[in-house]
Amino acid sequence: MAAAVTLKMRSTIKIMSTRIEAISCFASSAAPPYDKRVLELEVYAAGVRDLNKILELDIELGAIAGLHYKVDRNHDLVYMELEGPTVTFREIRAIFRKLALEPKFVGAIPAELRPKTKTQLLET
């Protein structure tokens, strides 16, 4: 009987180790496509907790390719992640102002989201 129990335990251990290998192979699959250099932006906008504002904001931000965001209704914050520099922070500010919200950017604005305008020197 002890031999039967030992044989059963060995087969159970073998099955479990096979499952663990399968799970570890699955867990090491490729990362999501936006996992490379994600640009993060945090915006405070008083009044964004209003459901109508959130719906309007969803319509506007939904049109931006590569943008993932979430709204913190308790603190009037919008957290944004961009897969690439598809918009500038001025365009994002314009979207909030269009909805009668005054955005305040929290933290540093990534350089990739700043407009790429050249400054022309004035001759004296």
C-alpha positions in Angstrom: 0.0 0.0 0.0 2.9 2.4 0.8 4.3 1.8 -2.7 0.9 2.7 -4.3 0.7 5.9 -2.2 4.3 6.8 -3.2 3.6 6.1 -6.9 0.4 8.3 -6.7 2.4 11.1 -5.0 5.1 11.0 -7.7 2.5 11.2 -10.4 0.8 14.1 -8.6 4.1 15.9 -8.2 4.9 15.4 -11.9 1.5 16.8 -13.0 1.9 19.8 -10.7 5.4 20.6 -12.0 4.1 20.4 -15.5 1.3 22.8 -14.6 3.8 25.2 -13.0 6.0 25.1 -16.1 2.9 25.9 -18.3 1.9 28.8 -16.0 5.5 30.2 -15.9 5.6 30.1 -19.8 2.2 31.9 -19.9 3.3 34.5 -17.3 6.4 35.3 -19.3 4.5 36.2 -22.5 5.0 39.5 -24.3 4.1 42.7 -22.6 1.2 44.8 -23.8 2.1 47.0 -26.8 2.0 50.3 -24.8 4.6 49.0 -22.3 7.6 50.7 -24.0 8.2 54.4 -23.2 4.8 55.5 -21.8 4.3 59.2 -21.4 2.4 60.0 -18.3 0.5 63.1 -17.6 -1.7 64.1 -14.6 -4.3 66.8 -14.8 -6.3 68.5 -12.0 -9.5 69.9 -13.2 -12.1 71.2 -10.7 -15.5 69.9 -11.7 -14.4 66.9 -13.6 -16.2 64.7 -11.1 -19.5 65.6 -12.6 -20.8 62.6 -14.6 -21.8 64.8 -17.6 -18.2 66.2 -17.7 -16.8 62.7 -17.6 -18.9 61.6 -20.5 -18.0 64.7 -22.5 -14.3 64.1 -21.7 -14.6 60.5 -22.7 -15.9 61.6 -26.1 -13.0 64.0 -26.6 -10.2 61.9 -25.3 -11.5 58.8 -27.0 -10.5 60.3 -30.3 -6.8 60.5 -29.4 -4.9 57.5 -30.6 -2.8 55.7 -28.0 -4.3 57.5 -25.0 -5.3 55.5 -21.9 -6.8 57.5 -19.0 -8.8 57.2 -15.8 -10.7 59.8 -13.8 -10.4 60.1 -10.0 -13.8 61.5 -9.2 -12.9 62.0 -5.5 -10.0 64.4 -6.2 -10.9 65.8 -9.7 -7.8 64.3 -11.2 -7.3 62.7 -14.7 -4.4 60.3 -15.1 -3.2 59.9 -18.7 -0.8 57.5 -20.4 0.2 58.0 -24.0 1.9 55.4 -26.1 3.6 58.1 -28.1 3.6 61.9 -28.5 0.3 62.0 -30.6 -0.8 65.3 -29.0 0.7 68.3 -27.2 -0.2 69.4 -23.8 -1.7 72.6 -25.4 -4.1 70.4 -27.3 -5.0 68.5 -24.1 -5.5 71.9 -22.3 -7.8 73.0 -25.2 -9.9 69.9 -24.8 -10.5 70.6 -21.1 -11.2 74.3 -21.7 -13.7 73.4 -24.4 -15.6 71.5 -21.7 -15.5 74.6 -19.4 -12.8 73.0 -17.2 -9.6 74.8 -16.1 -6.8 72.2 -16.3 -3.8 72.4 -14.0 -1.0 70.0 -14.9 0.5 68.2 -11.9 4.2 67.6 -12.1 6.5 67.9 -15.0 5.2 67.8 -18.5 7.2 65.3 -20.6 9.3 67.0 -23.2 7.7 64.9 -26.0 4.4 66.6 -25.3 5.7 70.2 -25.6 5.2 71.9 -28.9 8.2 71.7 -31.3 8.2 75.3 -32.4 11.4 77.1 -33.2 12.1 80.5 -31.7 13.2 83.1 -34.1 15.8 85.5 -32.8 15.0 89.2 -33.2 17.7 91.3 -34.8 18.7 94.4 -32.9 
